[in-house]
Amino acid sequence: MKRADVAVAALCAFASAWVFQPILAHGFVNLEDYWLIAANPHLRELSRAQLRWMFTSLEYGTYQPLGWLAYAVIYAWRELNPAAYHLGSWLAHAACATLLFFVSLRVLRARERGGAPALLAAAAATSLWAVHPMRVEPVAWATGLPDVLATLFFLAAVLAYLRPSVGLCFALYLVSSLFRWKGVSLPV
């Protein structure tokens, strides 16, 4: 890994974090935040019964055991402080930008011989993705945390596949799927 690659990846992560940093001062922003987190009694402790609920429940319409676990861990840390939930999404989004940059860079460098055009194209693609208005909901809503974490592990799985490390790719894909179903298309 080149120094320039790491510097540009850090710049992409910083830009994505900078754009969304105002969310850290916001409360819960929608009814889903209230119903899925604030009013959900299953997230108040990390007991065996609560963990069983997290890994078997379809009560709120989706199977996301690691998403529920992420909420419960944040609750154990800061209870219902919205800033803590937003911090998780904010940091995960910046990490997603970093991984997307490296995935893009790897794919683009495989298609060319030079370094600078691929580096600039990967930075541009990552920056556009990271600050695009479509990112607002998963990053700004506390209930978007499982989506952002699923994306993080999805991108890690793609990067593992490009290395290639099929076993690690499969494991990361499973983790992504346990956060949220968004990565279901990866095997295709």
N, C-alpha and C positions, 0 to 999 in steps of 0.2 A: 504494500500500500504506500502510495506516494504522499509526501507532505502536503502537496497542493490538494490532493483528493480529500484528505482529512480536514484541511482548512476550509474548503468549499462546503463539505458536509456540515461542518460546525456552523458556517454562515447560514446555510439553509435551515438548520435547526433553530438558530437564533432568530432568523426572520419569522419563522412560523410561530415561535414562542412570543416574539414581540407583538405581532399582530393580534394575538389572542390574549395577551396579558390582562386586559381589562376584565375578563371573566372572573379573575381571582377575587374581585371586590363585589361580585354579584351574589345574590341569594339563589334559592331554587327558582328557576325561571318558567316552569310550566306545570301543568297538573300531573304529568307523568312523574316528574321529580317528586311531587308530593306522594302520589299513590304507590309508586314502586320503591321509594326509599323512606321518606319521612313517616308514612303511615304503615309501613310493612313491619309487622312484629317479628318476622322470621330473621331479621338482620340484626337483632339486638344483642346477640351473643354468638359465640362459636362453639356451642355445645354439640354433642353427638346428634341430638334430635334436630337441631337447626341445620347441621351439615347434611343429614339425611334428607331434609326438606329441599335443600339447595340442589342436591344431586338427583332428586326424583320428581321435582315439581314442574308442572306445566301450568300452574295456577294463573300466571299472568300472561299466558299465551305464547311463551317461547321457552325453549330449553337452553339455559345459560348458567350452568352451575358455577363456573369460575367467575362469571359476572356477579352473581349473588355473593360469592365469597369475597370478591373485591369490595363490594359495598359493605359487607360485614366487617372486613378488616379496617376499612376507613371509619366505620362507626365505632369500632373498638378503640381506635386511635383518637378521634375527635368528635365522636357522637354525631349529632346532626348539624355540624358546622358546614355550611355549603362550600366554603372556601376549600375545605379538604377534598371534597369530591371533585371540584373544579380543578384543583391542583393535580389530581391523578390524571384527568383527561388532558390537561395542558401539557404535562410532562410526557405522557404517552404520545401525544400528537407530535411533539418535537422529536421524539425518538422515531416515530413513523417517517417523518421527513428525512431523517438521517438514513434510515434503511432504504427508503425509496430512492434517494440519491445514489446509494451504492448499487442497488439493483439496476437502475437506469444506466449508470456508468458502465457496469459490467456488460449489459446487453449492447450498449452503443459501441464500446471498445471492441467487442467481438465482431462488429460489422465494419470496422475501419482500421487503418494502420496508425494514424496519428493520435495525439493525446488531447490537444487543446479543443478541437471541435466537439469531441465526446464530452469533455469536462463541462464545457459551456452549455451544451444541449441538455445534459443531465441536471445541471444547476437550474436551467430555465424551466424544465419540465417539473422538477421538484418544487420550485418556488411557486409556479402556477397552481400546482395541486395543493400545496400547503396553505395558501392564502385564499383559495377559491371560496366563494360564498357557500358552496355545497359542504364545506367543512364546518360551518358555523354550528349546525345542529348537533353533530356528534361531539364537538369540542365544548360548546357552551352549555349544553344541557347535562346535568349530572347523570341523567339516565343514559347518556351516550357513552359513558365510560366503557361498558362491555364492547361496544362497536369499535372504539378506538383501540382497545387492547386486542380484539380479534384481528384488526388490521395490522397491528404491530407484529403479531405472531405469524400472520399470513405473509407479510413481507419478509420476515426472518426465514420462513419456510422456502420462499422463492429464492432468496439469497443462498440458502443451503443447497437447494437444487442446482443452482448455477455453479456451485463450487467444484464438483458435485458431491453431495453427501445425502444420498437418498434416505437413509435411516433417520438422520437428523431432520430432514425435510418432512418426513412422515410424522415424526414426533411433534414438531412445531405446528404442523397442520392440525393434528388432533387437539393440541392446546388451543389453537385459534378457534376451532369448532366448539370447544367447551366454553369459550367466552361468549360466542354468538355464532349464528349460522352463516354469517356473511361470506366466509371463505369456502363454502361448499363447492365452488367451481374449480378450485385449485387442481384436483386430479385431472380434469379435462385439459 
